[in-house]
Amino acid sequence: MALVLPPTYIALLGLVPIAIGAKQLVGGAAAEDRAPSGHGALAVAGINVAAGGDNIGVYTPLFATTTVEAIAVYGAVFAVLTGALCLTAQRLVAHPALGAPVRRWGPRLVPWVLIALGLWILRGAL
């Protein structure tokens, strides 16, 4: 993507997590009552695209200059580590002692984390 669009435009993807975080803050208590699945696939996809703008600029040249076998290894490692991260997160939330604070404070902190992530991404546009 960095080969097609200037980095300034890619950095503008930071507006996506800022908008999602602001919407969650405005939603207030209603957002806290929702289950995590209520956030929607579109919001998750938007955050991933916004946060992944830098990754596209790094991985495109890497994949263009490496072998198919190496790309398969990168993909397998990514899949295994993503699964491990998801399993760890699920176990953290289900843990008897640690799960309650995560469930309590998570919905309150997520909007602020999203806004901070968006600002960090936007730094390239400023």
N, CA, C and O atoms as CSV, one atom per row, in Angstrom:
chain,resi,resn,atom,element,x,y,z
A,1,MET,N,N,0.828,-1.186,0.000
A,1,MET,CA,C,0.000,0.000,0.000
A,1,MET,C,C,0.874,1.250,0.000
A,1,MET,O,O,0.515,2.262,-0.603
A,2,ALA,N,N,2.019,1.182,0.676
A,2,ALA,CA,C,2.916,2.327,0.725
A,2,ALA,C,C,3.480,2.630,-0.653
A,2,ALA,O,O,3.907,3.755,-0.911
A,3,LEU,N,N,3.489,1.640,-1.545
A,3,LEU,CA,C,3.988,1.864,-2.887
A,3,LEU,C,C,2.950,2.590,-3.744
A,3,LEU,O,O,3.300,3.178,-4.767
A,4,VAL,N,N,1.675,2.558,-3.339
A,4,VAL,CA,C,0.603,3.161,-4.102
A,4,VAL,C,C,0.183,4.502,-3.509
A,4,VAL,O,O,-0.057,5.457,-4.248
A,5,LEU,N,N,0.095,4.581,-2.202
A,5,LEU,CA,C,-0.333,5.798,-1.512
A,5,LEU,C,C,0.820,6.393,-0.718
A,5,LEU,O,O,1.654,5.661,-0.185
A,6,PRO,N,N,0.870,7.712,-0.637
A,6,PRO,CA,C,1.890,8.340,0.214
A,6,PRO,C,C,1.643,7.993,1.685
A,6,PRO,O,O,0.497,7.786,2.085
A,7,PRO,N,N,2.711,7.926,2.497
A,7,PRO,CA,C,2.557,7.590,3.919
A,7,PRO,C,C,1.575,8.497,4.657
A,7,PRO,O,O,0.934,8.064,5.614
A,8,THR,N,N,1.453,9.746,4.224
A,8,THR,CA,C,0.516,10.664,4.886
A,8,THR,C,C,-0.910,10.148,4.786
A,8,THR,O,O,-1.661,10.209,5.759
A,9,TYR,N,N,-1.288,9.641,3.620
A,9,TYR,CA,C,-2.644,9.117,3.452
A,9,TYR,C,C,-2.845,7.834,4.235
A,9,TYR,O,O,-3.924,7.611,4.786
A,10,ILE,N,N,-1.837,6.993,4.294
A,10,ILE,CA,C,-1.929,5.758,5.078
A,10,ILE,C,C,-2.110,6.106,6.556
A,10,ILE,O,O,-2.889,5.462,7.259
A,11,ALA,N,N,-1.390,7.124,7.021
A,11,ALA,CA,C,-1.501,7.526,8.429
A,11,ALA,C,C,-2.903,8.020,8.766
A,11,ALA,O,O,-3.335,7.921,9.914
A,12,LEU,N,N,-3.615,8.550,7.777
A,12,LEU,CA,C,-4.981,9.015,8.034
A,12,LEU,C,C,-5.920,7.884,8.429
A,12,LEU,O,O,-7.021,8.138,8.918
A,13,LEU,N,N,-5.495,6.629,8.223
A,13,LEU,CA,C,-6.290,5.495,8.704
A,13,LEU,C,C,-6.433,5.527,10.223
A,13,LEU,O,O,-7.293,4.844,10.778
A,14,GLY,N,N,-5.600,6.311,10.898
A,14,GLY,CA,C,-5.717,6.472,12.347
A,14,GLY,C,C,-7.045,7.070,12.766
A,14,GLY,O,O,-7.437,6.954,13.927
A,15,LEU,N,N,-7.739,7.705,11.843
A,15,LEU,CA,C,-9.055,8.261,12.165
A,15,LEU,C,C,-10.073,7.165,12.475
A,15,LEU,O,O,-11.047,7.412,13.186
A,16,VAL,N,N,-9.859,5.959,11.950
A,16,VAL,CA,C,-10.809,4.857,12.179
A,16,VAL,C,C,-10.877,4.483,13.664
A,16,VAL,O,O,-11.971,4.515,14.226
A,17,PRO,N,N,-9.760,4.126,14.337
A,17,PRO,CA,C,-9.884,3.787,15.762
A,17,PRO,C,C,-10.296,4.985,16.620
A,17,PRO,O,O,-10.945,4.804,17.650
A,18,ILE,N,N,-9.928,6.209,16.214
A,18,ILE,CA,C,-10.379,7.382,16.974
A,18,ILE,C,C,-11.893,7.482,16.915
A,18,ILE,O,O,-12.536,7.730,17.935
A,19,ALA,N,N,-12.473,7.294,15.734
A,19,ALA,CA,C,-13.922,7.372,15.586
A,19,ALA,C,C,-14.628,6.267,16.376
A,19,ALA,O,O,-15.651,6.515,17.015
A,20,ILE,N,N,-14.084,5.058,16.332
A,20,ILE,CA,C,-14.697,3.951,17.072
A,20,ILE,C,C,-14.610,4.204,18.576
A,20,ILE,O,O,-15.585,3.992,19.297
A,21,GLY,N,N,-13.446,4.656,19.054
A,21,GLY,CA,C,-13.286,4.958,20.483
A,21,GLY,C,C,-14.205,6.081,20.923
A,21,GLY,O,O,-14.809,6.001,21.992
A,22,ALA,N,N,-14.320,7.131,20.113
A,22,ALA,CA,C,-15.202,8.253,20.457
A,22,ALA,C,C,-16.655,7.800,20.508
A,22,ALA,O,O,-17.415,8.214,21.383
A,23,LYS,N,N,-17.032,6.945,19.563
A,23,LYS,CA,C,-18.410,6.429,19.554
A,23,LYS,C,C,-18.686,5.625,20.815
A,23,LYS,O,O,-19.771,5.716,21.389
A,24,GLN,N,N,-17.702,4.835,21.248
A,24,GLN,CA,C,-17.885,4.052,22.475
A,24,GLN,C,C,-17.967,4.962,23.704
A,24,GLN,O,O,-18.730,4.686,24.629
A,25,LEU,N,N,-17.190,6.038,23.717
A,25,LEU,CA,C,-17.259,6.976,24.843
A,25,LEU,C,C,-18.612,7.669,24.899
A,25,LEU,O,O,-19.185,7.829,25.977
A,26,VAL,N,N,-19.124,8.080,23.745
A,26,VAL,CA,C,-20.423,8.745,23.690
A,26,VAL,C,C,-21.527,7.786,24.096
A,26,VAL,O,O,-22.511,8.191,24.714
A,27,GLY,N,N,-21.364,6.481,23.740
A,27,GLY,CA,C,-22.351,5.472,24.103
A,27,GLY,C,C,-22.453,5.288,25.608
A,27,GLY,O,O,-23.496,4.880,26.119
A,28,GLY,N,N,-21.367,5.589,26.319
A,28,GLY,CA,C,-21.339,5.548,27.780
A,28,GLY,C,C,-21.731,4.220,28.372
A,28,GLY,O,O,-21.154,3.185,28.040
A,29,ALA,N,N,-22.717,4.249,29.253
A,29,ALA,CA,C,-23.128,3.053,29.991
A,29,ALA,C,C,-23.659,1.973,29.063
A,29,ALA,O,O,-23.503,0.783,29.338
A,30,ALA,N,N,-24.281,2.378,27.975
A,30,ALA,CA,C,-24.818,1.373,27.049
A,30,ALA,C,C,-23.693,0.522,26.482
A,30,ALA,O,O,-23.865,-0.680,26.275
A,31,ALA,N,N,-22.539,1.137,26.228
A,31,ALA,CA,C,-21.401,0.383,25.700
A,31,ALA,C,C,-20.857,-0.579,26.746
A,31,ALA,O,O,-20.364,-1.653,26.404
A,32,GLU,N,N,-20.943,-0.202,28.021
A,32,GLU,CA,C,-20.435,-1.068,29.086
A,32,GLU,C,C,-21.315,-2.287,29.282
A,32,GLU,O,O,-20.835,-3.323,29.742
A,33,ASP,N,N,-22.600,-2.185,28.942
A,33,ASP,CA,C,-23.516,-3.292,29.143
A,33,ASP,C,C,-23.426,-4.333,28.038
A,33,ASP,O,O,-23.907,-5.454,28.200
A,34,ARG,N,N,-22.809,-3.968,26.910
A,34,ARG,CA,C,-22.726,-4.894,25.780
A,34,ARG,C,C,-21.657,-5.934,26.019
A,34,ARG,O,O,-20.656,-5.690,26.694
A,35,ALA,N,N,-21.894,-7.097,25.449
A,35,ALA,CA,C,-20.874,-8.142,25.430
A,35,ALA,C,C,-19.842,-7.765,24.376
A,35,ALA,O,O,-20.158,-7.015,23.452
A,36,PRO,N,N,-18.602,-8.273,24.495
A,36,PRO,CA,C,-17.597,-7.947,23.494
A,36,PRO,C,C,-18.026,-8.271,22.071
A,36,PRO,O,O,-17.581,-7.604,21.137
A,37,SER,N,N,-18.878,-9.274,21.876
A,37,SER,CA,C,-19.303,-9.628,20.529
A,37,SER,C,C,-20.183,-8.547,19.911
A,37,SER,O,O,-20.400,-8.561,18.700
A,38,GLY,N,N,-20.694,-7.614,20.706
A,38,GLY,CA,C,-21.542,-6.552,20.205
A,38,GLY,C,C,-20.773,-5.471,19.467
A,38,GLY,O,O,-21.390,-4.547,18.935
A,39,HIS,N,N,-19.452,-5.549,19.414
A,39,HIS,CA,C,-18.659,-4.504,18.767
A,39,HIS,C,C,-18.697,-4.613,17.254
A,39,HIS,O,O,-18.474,-3.615,16.570
A,40,GLY,N,N,-18.966,-5.765,16.718
A,40,GLY,CA,C,-19.138,-5.921,15.290
A,40,GLY,C,C,-17.859,-6.194,14.533
A,40,GLY,O,O,-16.788,-5.687,14.866
A,41,ALA,N,N,-18.001,-7.002,13.514
A,41,ALA,CA,C,-16.864,-7.383,12.687
A,41,ALA,C,C,-16.321,-6.195,11.910
A,41,ALA,O,O,-15.117,-6.118,11.667
A,42,LEU,N,N,-17.190,-5.263,11.512
A,42,LEU,CA,C,-16.737,-4.110,10.740
A,42,LEU,C,C,-15.813,-3.226,11.577
A,42,LEU,O,O,-14.812,-2.722,11.066
A,43,ALA,N,N,-16.135,-3.032,12.850
A,43,ALA,CA,C,-15.276,-2.229,13.722
A,43,ALA,C,C,-13.923,-2.901,13.917
A,43,ALA,O,O,-12.886,-2.239,13.874
A,44,VAL,N,N,-13.932,-4.193,14.127
A,44,VAL,CA,C,-12.679,-4.933,14.300
A,44,VAL,C,C,-11.847,-4.859,13.026
A,44,VAL,O,O,-10.636,-4.646,13.086
A,45,ALA,N,N,-12.486,-5.033,11.881
A,45,ALA,CA,C,-11.769,-4.953,10.606
A,45,ALA,C,C,-11.194,-3.561,10.397
A,45,ALA,O,O,-10.064,-3.424,9.929
A,46,GLY,N,N,-11.952,-2.535,10.733
A,46,GLY,CA,C,-11.466,-1.164,10.587
A,46,GLY,C,C,-10.244,-0.886,11.432
A,46,GLY,O,O,-9.298,-0.248,10.971
A,47,ILE,N,N,-10.256,-1.360,12.665
A,47,ILE,CA,C,-9.104,-1.171,13.546
A,47,ILE,C,C,-7.895,-1.911,13.003
A,47,ILE,O,O,-6.781,-1.388,13.020
A,48,ASN,N,N,-8.113,-3.131,12.519
A,48,ASN,CA,C,-6.993,-3.900,11.972
A,48,ASN,C,C,-6.397,-3.248,10.734
A,48,ASN,O,O,-5.177,-3.228,10.573
A,49,VAL,N,N,-7.236,-2.719,9.862
A,49,VAL,CA,C,-6.724,-2.042,8.672
A,49,VAL,C,C,-5.957,-0.792,9.081
A,49,VAL,O,O,-4.876,-0.522,8.557
A,50,ALA,N,N,-6.519,-0.025,10.022
A,50,ALA,CA,C,-5.844,1.199,10.463
A,50,ALA,C,C,-4.511,0.891,11.133
A,50,ALA,O,O,-3.505,1.543,10.853
A,51,ALA,N,N,-4.503,-0.086,12.005
A,51,ALA,CA,C,-3.271,-0.427,12.718
A,51,ALA,C,C,-2.275,-1.130,11.812
A,51,ALA,O,O,-1.075,-1.116,12.086
A,52,GLY,N,N,-2.752,-1.743,10.742
A,52,GLY,CA,C,-1.875,-2.507,9.863
A,52,GLY,C,C,-1.292,-1.725,8.707
A,52,GLY,O,O,-0.561,-2.293,7.897
A,53,GLY,N,N,-1.590,-0.443,8.603
A,53,GLY,CA,C,-1.055,0.355,7.507
A,53,GLY,C,C,0.463,0.326,7.448
A,53,GLY,O,O,1.041,0.188,6.370
A,54,ASP,N,N,1.106,0.455,8.590
A,54,ASP,CA,C,2.566,0.388,8.639
A,54,ASP,C,C,3.057,-1.005,8.265
A,54,ASP,O,O,4.077,-1.153,7.592
A,55,ASN,N,N,2.324,-2.022,8.704
A,55,ASN,CA,C,2.729,-3.394,8.401
A,55,ASN,C,C,2.718,-3.667,6.904
A,55,ASN,O,O,3.592,-4.365,6.391
A,56,ILE,N,N,1.740,-3.123,6.210
A,56,ILE,CA,C,1.664,-3.331,4.765
A,56,ILE,C,C,2.910,-2.764,4.092
A,56,ILE,O,O,3.465,-3.370,3.175
A,57,GLY,N,N,3.342,-1.599,4.559
A,57,GLY,CA,C,4.542,-0.988,4.000
A,57,GLY,C,C,5.798,-1.795,4.260
A,57,GLY,O,O,6.741,-1.741,3.470
A,58,VAL,N,N,5.828,-2.544,5.352
A,58,VAL,CA,C,6.996,-3.368,5.680
A,58,VAL,C,C,6.926,-4.722,4.988
A,58,VAL,O,O,7.910,-5.175,4.404
A,59,TYR,N,N,5.773,-5.366,5.052
A,59,TYR,CA,C,5.671,-6.736,4.557
A,59,TYR,C,C,5.600,-6.839,3.038
A,59,TYR,O,O,6.015,-7.855,2.481
A,60,THR,N,N,5.089,-5.825,2.353
A,60,THR,CA,C,5.014,-5.892,0.894
A,60,THR,C,C,6.397,-6.075,0.275
A,60,THR,O,O,6.575,-6.987,-0.532
A,61,PRO,N,N,7.394,-5.238,0.622
A,61,PRO,CA,C,8.726,-5.474,0.052
A,61,PRO,C,C,9.337,-6.798,0.520
A,61,PRO,O,O,10.039,-7.462,-0.244
A,62,LEU,N,N,9.071,-7.184,1.774
A,62,LEU,CA,C,9.603,-8.449,2.286
A,62,LEU,C,C,9.066,-9.617,1.467
A,62,LEU,O,O,9.834,-10.469,1.018
A,63,PHE,N,N,7.752,-9.659,1.271
A,63,PHE,CA,C,7.149,-10.755,0.516
A,63,PHE,C,C,7.563,-10.718,-0.951
A,63,PHE,O,O,7.663,-11.761,-1.597
A,64,ALA,N,N,7.804,-9.522,-1.475
A,64,ALA,CA,C,8.192,-9.402,-2.883
A,64,ALA,C,C,9.602,-9.922,-3.128
A,64,ALA,O,O,9.948,-10.254,-4.262
A,65,THR,N,N,10.420,-9.997,-2.083
A,65,THR,CA,C,11.825,-10.392,-2.271
A,65,THR,C,C,12.159,-11.720,-1.624
A,65,THR,O,O,13.337,-12.039,-1.460
A,66,THR,N,N,11.161,-12.503,-1.251
A,66,THR,CA,C,11.429,-13.781,-0.588
A,66,THR,C,C,10.769,-14.929,-1.353
A,66,THR,O,O,10.032,-14.712,-2.315
A,67,THR,N,N,11.044,-16.124,-0.914
A,67,THR,CA,C,10.518,-17.313,-1.592
A,67,THR,C,C,9.113,-17.652,-1.113
A,67,THR,O,O,8.668,-17.188,-0.063
A,68,VAL,N,N,8.428,-18.467,-1.900
A,68,VAL,CA,C,7.086,-18.919,-1.531
A,68,VAL,C,C,7.144,-19.736,-0.235
A,68,VAL,O,O,6.254,-19.633,0.609
A,69,GLU,N,N,8.179,-20.532,-0.085
A,69,GLU,CA,C,8.320,-21.348,1.130
A,69,GLU,C,C,8.451,-20.470,2.365
A,69,GLU,O,O,7.844,-20.753,3.398
A,70,ALA,N,N,9.245,-19.402,2.262
A,70,ALA,CA,C,9.420,-18.501,3.403
A,70,ALA,C,C,8.110,-17.802,3.743
A,70,ALA,O,O,7.786,-17.629,4.918
A,71,ILE,N,N,7.360,-17.400,2.730
A,71,ILE,CA,C,6.063,-16.764,2.972
A,71,ILE,C,C,5.122,-17.737,3.677
A,71,ILE,O,O,4.359,-17.336,4.556
A,72,ALA,N,N,5.173,-19.015,3.297
A,72,ALA,CA,C,4.351,-20.033,3.970
A,72,ALA,C,C,4.742,-20.166,5.437
A,72,ALA,O,O,3.879,-20.311,6.303
A,73,VAL,N,N,6.043,-20.117,5.713
A,73,VAL,CA,C,6.504,-20.185,7.108
A,73,VAL,C,C,6.033,-18.956,7.880
A,73,VAL,O,O,5.560,-19.080,9.010
A,74,TYR,N,N,6.159,-17.760,7.277
A,74,TYR,CA,C,5.673,-16.541,7.942
A,74,TYR,C,C,4.185,-16.675,8.268
A,74,TYR,O,O,3.752,-16.337,9.369
A,75,GLY,N,N,3.409,-17.169,7.306
A,75,GLY,CA,C,1.976,-17.330,7.520
A,75,GLY,C,C,1.662,-18.329,8.623
A,75,GLY,O,O,0.769,-18.099,9.439
A,76,ALA,N,N,2.394,-19.440,8.649
A,76,ALA,CA,C,2.169,-20.454,9.686
A,76,ALA,C,C,2.518,-19.917,11.071
A,76,ALA,O,O,1.777,-20.132,12.030
A,77,VAL,N,N,3.642,-19.223,11.172
A,77,VAL,CA,C,4.041,-18.639,12.460
A,77,VAL,C,C,3.000,-17.621,12.909
A,77,VAL,O,O,2.624,-17.593,14.081
A,78,PHE,N,N,2.532,-16.786,11.987
A,78,PHE,CA,C,1.507,-15.798,12.309
A,78,PHE,C,C,0.239,-16.472,12.818
A,78,PHE,O,O,-0.343,-16.033,13.810
A,79,ALA,N,N,-0.192,-17.536,12.144
A,79,ALA,CA,C,-1.412,-18.241,12.543
A,79,ALA,C,C,-1.271,-18.871,13.927
A,79,ALA,O,O,-2.181,-18.774,14.750
A,80,VAL,N,N,-0.138,-19.513,14.184
A,80,VAL,CA,C,0.087,-20.146,15.485
A,80,VAL,C,C,0.129,-19.099,16.599
A,80,VAL,O,O,-0.486,-19.283,17.650
A,81,LEU,N,N,0.853,-18.005,16.369
A,81,LEU,CA,C,0.956,-16.972,17.407
A,81,LEU,C,C,-0.372,-16.245,17.621
A,81,LEU,O,O,-0.685,-15.857,18.746
A,82,THR,N,N,-1.151,-16.058,16.561
A,82,THR,CA,C,-2.477,-15.453,16.716
A,82,THR,C,C,-3.373,-16.364,17.552
A,82,THR,O,O,-4.095,-15.892,18.430
A,83,GLY,N,N,-3.327,-17.661,17.282
A,83,GLY,CA,C,-4.095,-18.614,18.082
A,83,GLY,C,C,-3.667,-18.610,19.541
A,83,GLY,O,O,-4.507,-18.658,20.440
A,84,ALA,N,N,-2.356,-18.553,19.778
A,84,ALA,CA,C,-1.843,-18.506,21.155
A,84,ALA,C,C,-2.302,-17.234,21.861
A,84,ALA,O,O,-2.660,-17.269,23.039
A,85,LEU,N,N,-2.294,-16.112,21.145
A,85,LEU,CA,C,-2.750,-14.850,21.737
A,85,LEU,C,C,-4.229,-14.915,22.091
A,85,LEU,O,O,-4.634,-14.474,23.166
A,86,CYS,N,N,-5.034,-15.466,21.187
A,86,CYS,CA,C,-6.478,-15.595,21.462
A,86,CYS,C,C,-6.745,-16.531,22.634
A,86,CYS,O,O,-7.595,-16.240,23.475
A,87,LEU,N,N,-6.034,-17.644,22.700
A,87,LEU,CA,C,-6.192,-18.584,23.807
A,87,LEU,C,C,-5.792,-17.944,25.133
A,87,LEU,O,O,-6.477,-18.111,26.142
A,88,THR,N,N,-4.687,-17.215,25.125
A,88,THR,CA,C,-4.231,-16.527,26.338
A,88,THR,C,C,-5.265,-15.499,26.790
A,88,THR,O,O,-5.570,-15.407,27.980
A,89,ALA,N,N,-5.806,-14.727,25.848
A,89,ALA,CA,C,-6.815,-13.722,26.200
A,89,ALA,C,C,-8.067,-14.377,26.772
A,89,ALA,O,O,-8.639,-13.890,27.748
A,90,GLN,N,N,-8.490,-15.481,26.162
A,90,GLN,CA,C,-9.686,-16.177,26.656
A,90,GLN,C,C,-9.453,-16.705,28.068
A,90,GLN,O,O,-10.327,-16.592,28.928
A,91,ARG,N,N,-8.291,-17.273,28.304
A,91,ARG,CA,C,-7.996,-17.799,29.645
A,91,ARG,C,C,-7.858,-16.690,30.677
A,91,ARG,O,O,-8.228,-16.874,31.837
A,92,LEU,N,N,-7.333,-15.545,30.269
A,92,LEU,CA,C,-7.218,-14.413,31.186
A,92,LEU,C,C,-8.595,-13.952,31.637
A,92,LEU,O,O,-8.829,-13.740,32.826
A,93,VAL,N,N,-9.498,-13.801,30.685
A,93,VAL,CA,C,-10.845,-13.331,31.019
A,93,VAL,C,C,-11.598,-14.370,31.843
A,93,VAL,O,O,-12.414,-14.002,32.687
A,94,ALA,N,N,-11.346,-15.658,31.621
A,94,ALA,CA,C,-12.045,-16.724,32.359
A,94,ALA,C,C,-11.393,-17.030,33.703
A,94,ALA,O,O,-11.964,-17.771,34.503
A,95,HIS,N,N,-10.211,-16.476,33.970
A,95,HIS,CA,C,-9.504,-16.756,35.221
A,95,HIS,C,C,-10.317,-16.252,36.412
A,95,HIS,O,O,-10.853,-15.145,36.365
A,96,PRO,N,N,-10.420,-17.063,37.501
A,96,PRO,CA,C,-11.249,-16.668,38.643
A,96,PRO,C,C,-10.819,-15.343,39.291
A,96,PRO,O,O,-11.677,-14.545,39.670
A,97,ALA,N,N,-9.532,-15.100,39.423
A,97,ALA,CA,C,-9.074,-13.884,40.101
A,97,ALA,C,C,-8.827,-12.728,39.136
A,97,ALA,O,O,-9.138,-11.582,39.460
A,98,LEU,N,N,-8.282,-13.004,37.977
A,98,LEU,CA,C,-7.906,-11.937,37.053
A,98,LEU,C,C,-9.032,-11.539,36.111
A,98,LEU,O,O,-9.046,-10.419,35.600
A,99,GLY,N,N,-9.967,-12.433,35.879
A,99,GLY,CA,C,-11.032,-12.170,34.915
A,99,GLY,C,C,-11.969,-11.053,35.322
A,99,GLY,O,O,-12.370,-10.249,34.480
A,100,ALA,N,N,-12.327,-10.983,36.595
A,100,ALA,CA,C,-13.283,-9.965,37.042
A,100,ALA,C,C,-12.768,-8.542,36.802
A,100,ALA,O,O,-13.511,-7.724,36.260
A,101,PRO,N,N,-11.518,-8.210,37.186
A,101,PRO,CA,C,-11.047,-6.849,36.886
A,101,PRO,C,C,-10.957,-6.558,35.386
A,101,PRO,O,O,-11.232,-5.439,34.953
A,102,VAL,N,N,-10.577,-7.552,34.601
A,102,VAL,CA,C,-10.493,-7.348,33.152
A,102,VAL,C,C,-11.886,-7.063,32.589
A,102,VAL,O,O,-12.060,-6.159,31.773
A,103,ARG,N,N,-12.870,-7.840,33.031
A,103,ARG,CA,C,-14.242,-7.623,32.552
A,103,ARG,C,C,-14.800,-6.298,33.051
A,103,ARG,O,O,-15.594,-5.655,32.365
A,104,ARG,N,N,-14.386,-5.893,34.245
A,104,ARG,CA,C,-14.900,-4.642,34.811
A,104,ARG,C,C,-14.275,-3.423,34.147
A,104,ARG,O,O,-14.988,-2.500,33.752
A,105,TRP,N,N,-12.954,-3.410,34.021
A,105,TRP,CA,C,-12.250,-2.226,33.533
A,105,TRP,C,C,-12.048,-2.213,32.026
A,105,TRP,O,O,-11.852,-1.148,31.440
A,106,GLY,N,N,-12.090,-3.368,31.394
A,106,GLY,CA,C,-11.868,-3.444,29.952
A,106,GLY,C,C,-12.768,-2.527,29.139
A,106,GLY,O,O,-12.266,-1.740,28.336
A,107,PRO,N,N,-14.092,-2.604,29.323
A,107,PRO,CA,C,-14.977,-1.734,28.536
A,107,PRO,C,C,-14.735,-0.241,28.784
A,107,PRO,O,O,-14.996,0.583,27.908
A,108,ARG,N,N,-14.240,0.105,29.970
A,108,ARG,CA,C,-13.960,1.516,30.269
A,108,ARG,C,C,-12.650,1.980,29.646
A,108,ARG,O,O,-12.508,3.151,29.293
A,109,LEU,N,N,-11.698,1.068,29.511
A,109,LEU,CA,C,-10.387,1.437,28.985
A,109,LEU,C,C,-10.284,1.336,27.465
A,109,LEU,O,O,-9.519,2.078,26.848
A,110,VAL,N,N,-11.039,0.435,26.864
A,110,VAL,CA,C,-10.919,0.196,25.418
A,110,VAL,C,C,-11.110,1.471,24.591
A,110,VAL,O,O,-10.315,1.701,23.680
A,111,PRO,N,N,-12.118,2.316,24.853
A,111,PRO,CA,C,-12.228,3.533,24.030
A,111,PRO,C,C,-10.975,4.411,24.087
A,111,PRO,O,O,-10.553,4.964,23.071
A,112,TRP,N,N,-10.388,4.535,25.269
A,112,TRP,CA,C,-9.186,5.360,25.415
A,112,TRP,C,C,-7.990,4.733,24.710
A,112,TRP,O,O,-7.161,5.437,24.132
A,113,VAL,N,N,-7.905,3.416,24.760
A,113,VAL,CA,C,-6.819,2.719,24.056
A,113,VAL,C,C,-6.983,2.906,22.551
A,113,VAL,O,O,-5.998,3.138,21.850
A,114,LEU,N,N,-8.203,2.809,22.046
A,114,LEU,CA,C,-8.445,3.004,20.622
A,114,LEU,C,C,-8.081,4.424,20.182
A,114,LEU,O,O,-7.465,4.614,19.134
A,115,ILE,N,N,-8.461,5.408,20.980
A,115,ILE,CA,C,-8.135,6.798,20.647
A,115,ILE,C,C,-6.621,7.003,20.661
A,115,ILE,O,O,-6.075,7.664,19.778
A,116,ALA,N,N,-5.945,6.440,21.658
A,116,ALA,CA,C,-4.475,6.555,21.710
A,116,ALA,C,C,-3.832,5.867,20.503
A,116,ALA,O,O,-2.881,6.392,19.924
A,117,LEU,N,N,-4.345,4.702,20.125
A,117,LEU,CA,C,-3.830,4.002,18.952
A,117,LEU,C,C,-4.021,4.849,17.692
A,117,LEU,O,O,-3.114,4.959,16.868
A,118,GLY,N,N,-5.198,5.441,17.552
A,118,GLY,CA,C,-5.468,6.300,16.398
A,118,GLY,C,C,-4.538,7.493,16.339
A,118,GLY,O,O,-4.049,7.848,15.267
A,119,LEU,N,N,-4.290,8.115,17.481
A,119,LEU,CA,C,-3.356,9.257,17.525
A,119,LEU,C,C,-1.950,8.829,17.167
A,119,LEU,O,O,-1.225,9.554,16.486
A,120,TRP,N,N,-1.564,7.645,17.628
A,120,TRP,CA,C,-0.230,7.136,17.312
A,120,TRP,C,C,-0.092,6.894,15.808
A,120,TRP,O,O,0.939,7.213,15.217
A,121,ILE,N,N,-1.128,6.333,15.195
A,121,ILE,CA,C,-1.116,6.095,13.748
A,121,ILE,C,C,-1.106,7.419,12.990
A,121,ILE,O,O,-0.408,7.560,11.986
A,122,LEU,N,N,-1.883,8.389,13.475
A,122,LEU,CA,C,-1.980,9.689,12.813
A,122,LEU,C,C,-0.686,10.500,12.832
A,122,LEU,O,O,-0.508,11.403,12.015
A,123,ARG,N,N,0.200,10.188,13.744
A,123,ARG,CA,C,1.431,10.969,13.870
A,123,ARG,C,C,2.166,11.072,12.552
A,123,ARG,O,O,2.879,12.047,12.320
A,124,GLY,N,N,2.007,10.084,11.682
A,124,GLY,CA,C,2.650,10.101,10.377
A,124,GLY,C,C,2.025,11.104,9.416
A,124,GLY,O,O,2.650,11.488,8.427
A,125,ALA,N,N,0.787,11.535,9.699
A,125,ALA,CA,C,0.116,12.490,8.829
A,125,ALA,C,C,0.388,13.920,9.242
A,125,ALA,O,O,0.155,14.850,8.469
A,126,LEU,N,N,0.876,14.101,10.444
A,126,LEU,CA,C,1.071,15.470,10.962
A,126,LEU,C,C,2.453,15.997,10.669
A,126,LEU,O,O,2.774,17.127,11.037
